[in-house]
């Protein structure tokens, strides 16, 4: 059994920051590319950032978050994080992490709400 547990969301004003964390259990975390996604009711889940396996990691970002979000991973702790700065109301969503390209069962996500 593998599990994904997202945390760190909350309510923040526009321009503020949050750091999300994803803890992975039950798998070999260091072997997988990981991604952060977000979803609003009625909209498709959107991939916002990815990071490759291995030391350091190569990252990619959706255009909407480039320059504001930073994804990182700690293979020793089986975690992947998303530092979100300069948050905007349009960043409001439930944020999820998952393995790429073959996903695990989705976790519950963590709610990020950005007020104007």
C-alpha positions, 0 to 999 in steps of 0.5 A: 500500500502506498500513500500520499499525504499533502499538507501545508495549505491554508488561507493567505492574502494575495502576495503571501507565501505558503509551503506545501509538503507531500509525504510518500509512504509505501513505495521507493520514492527516490526512483520516481519523478514527482509532480504537484497538481491543483484542481478547482471544482468543475475544472480539470486537474492541472499539473503545476510543477515537476521534479525528476528523481535523483540528487537535485532534480530537474524541474519544470513549471506551468507558465502560470507559476513560473518565477513564483513556485519552487518544487523540491524533494528530499529523497531521504525523507520521502517528501516533495515540497512546493514553495509558493510565493507571490500568491494570487487569487487564481492560485486558489485550489486543492493541491495534490502531489503524485508520481509521474508518469504512472500515478498512485492513488490520489491523496486528499490534497491540501486546500490553498485559498488566496484572498484578494 
